[in-house]
């Protein structure tokens, strides 16, 4: 037997034909298995065919092989035969729970809306042949395993069980700027490796909860990434919104600095995810639990100014009070002061309004009026209405600043930010301490990370319009500062109780008399960790009277000698007389000059030349002539100014300005009185010899020029004659 030779080669045409047949063999593709899904959830299994012959639209048939009968094929649904389904699937196919949906001519998807335990098995997607020859695969199989539903989600902490379990979620009320914290428990006992995704969402109260109405706040994704919904992304980046996992099953959401738009019904949604064999993630279960109904009590700024009077209306048996006055209630309840608003209120019938509305029903107030702003004020139109059954302590609508663009109401207490001052009208003497107290009250959140307050005192002179100028204040960090004009004085602004602040002036002055008001401002921390002013309120005016010192000053000034010449020293004297004043009164005197402006007959502003203060220290100003200046006290009440080397620039009108000073117990000085002397004219005269010096110089110069001219002429003529000889 000889050696085997090489195998015979196929002719090239036959080789190409075999390759072409292999490239165009039919292929049916379904997802890789096994697939794990939870009973009661939906599943979609795709199927597509490629490399086929025949029409572009192919038909598909779906079969199920159950584990207990792996050889028996159960027809589920078909694209070409409506009666294809077996009896076990017929009713579900007719109801639409099981259906096949064509994506394109050669691709479909099998959808089962609610999986059942008996749906587990091997699913086969079969495509009837349209090829000229039977080549390739005509079906694809994928195994589906149905898992029991073990996902659980509930609020933290879980409520009591049994008959006494609450039928509705709790209602929480937080103040604007406070921290809102909610938690939930999510667990699963699925045997397969799955990931839990937990998200917190908010829905508008009394609206059915669904994917379209539930606004996600923040969520933990299957890959453990924390993401926020679009309206909350900025707050998450700023650190105001946090989501954390506490232990193996507890999740906690913290919203820092609650805002009005954070009100609503909060839900916790837990979703279970599994990774399919192809590497993609699929959600296999989802459950949701209601956590709480959250109300955000906003800090509204509602002023108490109101002009005129309005009578109550009687609309269908319901008496309606007017804002800014008193609510007219049954006599058994008595008058109740409500939140004041600077708005006029008109009857609903006069404005053509319909009483009630689709978003104001049940226990909420009825719409029975509309508020229109006064002239010169701005704001949106607001509706006001409360029922006849309003009782003491009831809450009413605060508008307009608390209304939002959406048709929602913000309920606040009647006096949410109120400021009271004491101890009443004060009458004190100069140098005595002045203490004023300011109390901030209302339904306010405590100061902390998300809310802060500042309190200050303003003073306006008696009869002056407006709130006045700032005296002292404590900012949101508790740092005190003094207003302009109060620097250097012993003034204390301190917090003496949780909401009580004290202003203390160690030594009052007559200039401190006037009307004092306490200004309180509430701040909440908004986006970007910045404080936003939410409300402010001023107290009623508190009059303070400080007795005058009763000091009367008079000053007489003159120029010693009456006449002064250039180059000499000018001495100006000032005698001061005092009437009244406390013991220890000290005097100060300053000298001023007014010089005529060039080209005009009017005098310029007064300039300080020099003076002596109440402590005996000399202060030198600017002398017009630029020479030396001396100021001195020559007697108990006599001051002198000397200008050495007087020049023409020192010409002007001088005056003496004395002042009386009192030193208080805190060692601060207070000016108790002042005066001004009459004008003293200083004109530096020229000496007689100085007047002859100029003509003498002119004459000598003329003589020298004349003599030189004559001498030059004679010399020139003499030289000419000498040259001729």
ChimeraX attribute file (.defattr): number of C-alpha atoms within 10 A of each C-alpha:
attribute: neighborCount
match mode: 1-to-1
recipient: residues
	/A:1	3
	/A:2	4
	/A:3	5
	/A:4	6
	/A:5	6
	/A:6	6
	/A:7	6
	/A:8	6
	/A:9	7
	/A:10	9
	/A:11	8
	/A:12	8
	/A:13	8
	/A:14	10
	/A:15	11
	/A:16	12
	/A:17	10
	/A:18	10
	/A:19	10
	/A:20	11
	/A:21	12
	/A:22	13
	/A:23	10
	/A:24	14
	/A:25	18
	/A:26	21
	/A:27	17
	/A:28	21
	/A:29	18
	/A:30	18
	/A:31	16
	/A:32	14
	/A:33	15
	/A:34	14
	/A:35	21
	/A:36	20
	/A:37	23
	/A:38	24
	/A:39	22
	/A:40	18
	/A:41	17
	/A:42	18
	/A:43	23
	/A:44	13
	/A:45	17
	/A:46	18
	/A:47	25
	/A:48	23
	/A:49	24
	/A:50	14
	/A:51	13
	/A:52	21
	/A:53	15
	/A:54	10
	/A:55	11
	/A:56	10
	/A:57	11
	/A:58	23
	/A:59	21
	/A:60	25
	/A:61	21
	/A:62	24
	/A:63	21
	/A:64	24
	/A:65	20
	/A:66	19
	/A:67	13
	/A:68	8
	/A:69	11
	/A:70	11
	/A:71	10
	/A:72	12
	/A:73	16
	/A:74	20
	/A:75	20
	/A:76	25
	/A:77	23
	/A:78	21
	/A:79	17
	/A:80	11
	/A:81	11
	/A:82	11
	/A:83	12
	/A:84	17
	/A:85	21
	/A:86	15
	/A:87	13
	/A:88	11
	/A:89	18
	/A:90	17
	/A:91	13
	/A:92	17
	/A:93	19
	/A:94	12
	/A:95	10
	/A:96	12
	/A:97	15
	/A:98	22
	/A:99	20
	/A:100	22
	/A:101	14
	/A:102	19
	/A:103	12
	/A:104	12
	/A:105	13
	/A:106	19
	/A:107	19
	/A:108	21
	/A:109	20
	/A:110	22
	/A:111	18
	/A:112	21
	/A:113	16
	/A:114	15
	/A:115	20
	/A:116	16
	/A:117	13
	/A:118	11
	/A:119	19
	/A:120	21
	/A:121	21
	/A:122	20
	/A:123	23
	/A:124	22
	/A:125	26
	/A:126	21
	/A:127	24
	/A:128	11
	/A:129	17
	/A:130	14
	/A:131	14
	/A:132	9
	/A:133	10
	/A:134	11
	/A:135	15
	/A:136	16
	/A:137	15
	/A:138	19
	/A:139	21
	/A:140	20
	/A:141	21
	/A:142	18
	/A:143	18
	/A:144	20
	/A:145	18
	/A:146	19
	/A:147	19
	/A:148	15
	/A:149	17
	/A:150	14
	/A:151	18
	/A:152	16
	/A:153	23
	/A:154	22
	/A:155	21
	/A:156	15
	/A:157	12
	/A:158	13
	/A:159	12
	/A:160	9
	/A:161	8
	/A:162	7
	/A:163	7
	/A:164	8
	/A:165	10
	/A:166	11
	/A:167	7
	/A:168	10
	/A:169	15
	/A:170	12
	/A:171	12
	/A:172	13
	/A:173	12
	/A:174	20
	/A:175	24
	/A:176	30
	/A:177	33
	/A:178	24
	/A:179	20
	/A:180	21
	/A:181	13
	/A:182	19
	/A:183	23
	/A:184	26
	/A:185	22
	/A:186	25
	/A:187	16
	/A:188	16
	/A:189	12
	/A:190	14
	/A:191	9
	/A:192	9
	/A:193	9
	/A:194	18
	/A:195	18
	/A:196	23
	/A:197	21
	/A:198	27
	/A:199	25
	/A:200	29
	/A:201	23
	/A:202	24
	/A:203	22
	/A:204	18
	/A:205	13
	/A:206	8
	/A:207	11
	/A:208	11
	/A:209	17
	/A:210	9
	/A:211	10
	/A:212	8
	/A:213	13
	/A:214	18
	/A:215	20
	/A:216	22
	/A:217	24
	/A:218	25
	/A:219	24
	/A:220	20
	/A:221	16
	/A:222	18
	/A:223	9
	/A:224	12
	/A:225	9
	/A:226	17
	/A:227	19
	/A:228	22
	/A:229	16
	/A:230	12
	/A:231	11
	/A:232	19
	/A:233	14
	/A:234	15
	/A:235	20
	/A:236	22
	/A:237	14
	/A:238	15
	/A:239	13
	/A:240	21
	/A:241	24
	/A:242	20
	/A:243	24
	/A:244	14
	/A:245	15
	/A:246	11
	/A:247	7
	/A:248	9
	/A:249	13
	/A:250	18
	/A:251	22
	/A:252	16
	/A:253	21
	/A:254	17
	/A:255	23
	/A:256	26
	/A:257	25
	/A:258	27
	/A:259	24
	/A:260	19
	/A:261	14
	/A:262	19
	/A:263	21
	/A:264	20
	/A:265	24
	/A:266	25
	/A:267	27
	/A:268	27
	/A:269	21
	/A:270	27
	/A:271	21
	/A:272	23
	/A:273	20
	/A:274	21
	/A:275	16
	/A:276	15
	/A:277	13
	/A:278	10
	/A:279	9
	/A:280	8
	/A:281	14
	/A:282	16
	/A:283	20
	/A:284	21
	/A:285	20
	/A:286	19
	/A:287	15
	/A:288	20
	/A:289	19
	/A:290	21
	/A:291	25
	/A:292	20
	/A:293	20
	/A:294	19
	/A:295	22
	/A:296	23
	/A:297	25
	/A:298	26
	/A:299	29
	/A:300	25
	/A:301	23
	/A:302	23
	/A:303	15
	/A:304	15
	/A:305	11
	/A:306	15
	/A:307	12
	/A:308	7
	/A:309	11
	/A:310	14
	/A:311	10
	/A:312	16
	/A:313	18
	/A:314	13
	/A:315	13
	/A:316	7
	/A:317	9
	/A:318	16
	/A:319	19
	/A:320	23
	/A:321	24
	/A:322	25
	/A:323	24
	/A:324	24
	/A:325	22
	/A:326	16
	/A:327	21
	/A:328	20
	/A:329	20
	/A:330	13
	/A:331	7
	/A:332	7
	/A:333	12
	/A:334	13
	/A:335	15
	/A:336	18
	/A:337	16
	/A:338	23
	/A:339	24
	/A:340	21
	/A:341	22
	/A:342	20
	/A:343	26
	/A:344	18
	/A:345	22
	/A:346	18
	/A:347	17
	/A:348	19
	/A:349	12
	/A:350	9
	/A:351	10
	/A:352	8
	/A:353	14
	/A:354	11
	/A:355	15
	/A:356	13
	/A:357	10
	/A:358	5
	/A:359	12
	/A:360	15
	/A:361	11
	/A:362	7
	/A:363	7
	/A:364	14
	/A:365	19
	/A:366	19
	/A:367	20
	/A:368	25
	/A:369	24
	/A:370	20
	/A:371	21
	/A:372	19
	/A:373	18
	/A:374	13
	/A:375	7
	/A:376	5
	/A:377	9
	/A:378	10
	/A:379	13
	/A:380	14
	/A:381	14
	/A:382	20
	/A:383	20
	/A:384	24
	/A:385	23
	/A:386	22
	/A:387	19
	/A:388	17
	/A:389	12
	/A:390	18
	/A:391	15
	/A:392	13
	/A:393	11
	/A:394	14
	/A:395	17
	/A:396	21
	/A:397	21
	/A:398	29
	/A:399	27
	/A:400	23
	/A:401	17
	/A:402	21
	/A:403	21
	/A:404	15
	/A:405	6
	/A:406	7
	/A:407	8
	/A:408	13
	/A:409	18
	/A:410	20
	/A:411	20
	/A:412	22
	/A:413	21
	/A:414	21
	/A:415	20
	/A:416	22
	/A:417	22
	/A:418	18
	/A:419	23
	/A:420	20
	/A:421	21
	/A:422	13
	/A:423	11
	/A:424	12
	/A:425	13
	/A:426	15
	/A:427	12
	/A:428	16
	/A:429	16
	/A:430	21
	/A:431	23
	/A:432	16
	/A:433	16
	/A:434	21
	/A:435	17
	/A:436	22
	/A:437	20
	/A:438	25
	/A:439	20
	/A:440	24
	/A:441	14
	/A:442	12
	/A:443	16
	/A:444	22
	/A:445	19
	/A:446	15
	/A:447	17
	/A:448	14
	/A:449	14
	/A:450	23
	/A:451	27
	/A:452	22
	/A:453	22
	/A:454	18
	/A:455	30
	/A:456	25
	/A:457	28
	/A:458	20
	/A:459	24
	/A:460	21
	/A:461	18
	/A:462	13
	/A:463	8
	/A:464	11
	/A:465	8
	/A:466	9
	/A:467	18
	/A:468	16
	/A:469	15
	/A:470	21
	/A:471	23
	/A:472	23
	/A:473	25
	/A:474	20
	/A:475	15
	/A:476	18
	/A:477	9
	/A:478	15
	/A:479	11
	/A:480	17
	/A:481	18
	/A:482	20
	/A:483	14
	/A:484	10
	/A:485	10
	/A:486	13
	/A:487	11
	/A:488	8
	/A:489	15
	/A:490	15
	/A:491	22
	/A:492	16
	/A:493	25
	/A:494	19
	/A:495	16
	/A:496	11
	/A:497	9
	/A:498	10
	/A:499	15
	/A:500	17
	/A:501	22
	/A:502	20
	/A:503	21
	/A:504	17
	/A:505	20
	/A:506	20
	/A:507	23
	/A:508	24
	/A:509	26
	/A:510	19
	/A:511	15
	/A:512	19
	/A:513	21
	/A:514	20
	/A:515	21
	/A:516	27
	/A:517	24
	/A:518	28
	/A:519	23
	/A:520	23
	/A:521	20
	/A:522	26
	/A:523	22
	/A:524	29
	/A:525	24
	/A:526	21
	/A:527	20
	/A:528	13
	/A:529	16
	/A:530	12
	/A:531	18
	/A:532	15
	/A:533	16
	/A:534	19
	/A:535	19
	/A:536	21
	/A:537	22
	/A:538	22
	/A:539	18
	/A:540	14
	/A:541	19
	/A:542	19
	/A:543	18
	/A:544	21
	/A:545	20
	/A:546	20
	/A:547	15
	/A:548	15
	/A:549	18
	/A:550	11
	/A:551	18
	/A:552	16
	/A:553	19
	/A:554	16
	/A:555	22
	/A:556	18
	/A:557	22
	/A:558	21
	/A:559	19
	/A:560	13
	/A:561	9
	/A:562	13
	/A:563	11
	/A:564	19
	/A:565	17
	/A:566	17
	/A:567	16
	/A:568	14
	/A:569	18
	/A:570	24
	/A:571	19
	/A:572	23
	/A:573	21
	/A:574	24
	/A:575	20
	/A:576	23
	/A:577	12
	/A:578	16
	/A:579	9
	/A:580	11
	/A:581	18
	/A:582	13
	/A:583	7
	/A:584	9
	/A:585	16
	/A:586	20
	/A:587	23
	/A:588	23
	/A:589	30
	/A:590	25
	/A:591	27
	/A:592	21
	/A:593	26
	/A:594	20
	/A:595	18
	/A:596	14
	/A:597	11
	/A:598	9
	/A:599	6
	/A:600	8
	/A:601	8
	/A:602	11
	/A:603	14
	/A:604	13
	/A:605	12
	/A:606	14
	/A:607	16
	/A:608	18
	/A:609	21
	/A:610	24
	/A:611	27
	/A:612	21
	/A:613	18
	/A:614	20
	/A:615	10
	/A:616	14
	/A:617	12
	/A:618	18
	/A:619	14
	/A:620	17
	/A:621	15
	/A:622	15
	/A:623	18
	/A:624	18
	/A:625	15
	/A:626	14
	/A:627	13
	/A:628	14
	/A:629	18
	/A:630	16
	/A:631	23
	/A:632	18
	/A:633	18
	/A:634	12
	/A:635	9
	/A:636	9
	/A:637	17
	/A:638	17
	/A:639	24
	/A:640	25
	/A:641	23
	/A:642	19
	/A:643	22
	/A:644	18
	/A:645	17
	/A:646	24
	/A:647	21
	/A:648	16
	/A:649	13
	/A:650	21
	/A:651	19
	/A:652	19
	/A:653	18
	/A:654	24
	/A:655	24
	/A:656	29
	/A:657	22
	/A:658	28
	/A:659	24
	/A:660	22
	/A:661	23
	/A:662	24
	/A:663	18
	/A:664	16
	/A:665	12
	/A:666	14
	/A:667	12
	/A:668	15
	/A:669	17
	/A:670	18
	/A:671	20
	/A:672	24
	/A:673	19
	/A:674	18
	/A:675	15
	/A:676	19
	/A:677	19
	/A:678	14
	/A:679	17
	/A:680	19
	/A:681	16
	/A:682	23
	/A:683	20
	/A:684	21
	/A:685	16
	/A:686	14
	/A:687	12
	/A:688	8
	/A:689	8
	/A:690	9
	/A:691	10
	/A:692	10
	/A:693	10
	/A:694	10
	/A:695	11
	/A:696	11
	/A:697	11
	/A:698	10
	/A:699	11
	/A:700	11
	/A:701	11
	/A:702	12
	/A:703	12
	/A:704	10
	/A:705	11
	/A:706	12
	/A:707	11
	/A:708	11
	/A:709	11
	/A:710	10
	/A:711	10
	/A:712	11
	/A:713	11
	/A:714	10
	/A:715	10
	/A:716	10
	/A:717	10
	/A:718	10
	/A:719	10
	/A:720	10
	/A:721	9
	/A:722	8
	/A:723	7
	/A:724	6
	/A:725	5
